[in-house]
Amino acid sequence: MSTKQPADIVAGPQSIGLAETDSGEITEQTAAELRALCDKTGEPFDGNLTEAQAQKRIAALREVHELD
């Protein structure tokens, strides 16, 4: 008798949309959003940020420049 659980009940990051951020690499969508905000606000764009850093930068730019 096996005590191993069936694989279909074990959720990996791909099942909740986190797979692209696990490596820390910025997604194309986030990079495009950040670039657009930087262009709009005159702030420098850094394409070497991780996904988490880029999300924080986007939030900060929106807050400082009062953008929605």
C-alpha positions in Angstrom: 0.0 0.0 0.0 1.4 3.4 -1.0 1.2 6.5 1.1 2.1 8.8 -1.7 -0.5 11.3 -2.6 -1.8 11.5 -6.2 0.1 14.2 -8.2 -3.2 15.9 -9.3 -3.8 17.3 -5.8 -0.4 18.9 -5.5 -0.3 22.4 -6.9 2.8 23.8 -8.3 3.5 27.5 -8.9 2.4 27.1 -12.5 -1.1 26.4 -11.3 -1.5 29.8 -9.7 0.4 31.9 -12.2 3.7 32.3 -10.3 6.0 30.3 -12.5 7.2 33.3 -14.5 8.2 35.1 -11.3 9.9 32.2 -9.5 13.2 32.9 -11.2 13.0 36.5 -10.3 13.1 37.6 -13.9 10.9 40.5 -14.9 8.1 39.5 -17.2 7.6 41.2 -20.6 4.3 42.7 -19.4 5.7 44.2 -16.3 8.7 45.5 -18.2 6.4 47.2 -20.7 4.3 48.7 -17.9 7.4 50.0 -16.1 8.9 51.4 -19.3 5.6 53.3 -20.1 5.4 54.7 -16.6 9.1 55.8 -16.7 8.6 57.4 -20.1 5.4 59.2 -18.8 7.1 60.5 -15.6 10.6 61.2 -17.0 12.1 58.6 -14.6 15.0 56.3 -15.7 14.0 52.8 -16.7 16.0 49.9 -15.3 15.5 46.7 -17.2 17.7 44.7 -14.8 15.1 44.7 -12.0 13.6 41.5 -10.7 9.8 41.0 -11.1 9.3 41.9 -7.4 11.5 45.0 -7.6 9.8 46.1 -10.8 6.3 45.8 -9.2 7.5 47.9 -6.2 9.0 50.5 -8.6 5.7 50.6 -10.5 3.7 51.1 -7.3 6.2 53.8 -6.1 6.0 55.7 -9.4 2.2 55.6 -9.3 2.2 56.9 -5.8 4.7 59.7 -6.2 3.2 60.9 -9.5 -0.4 60.3 -8.3 -1.2 58.0 -11.2 -3.9 55.3 -11.4 
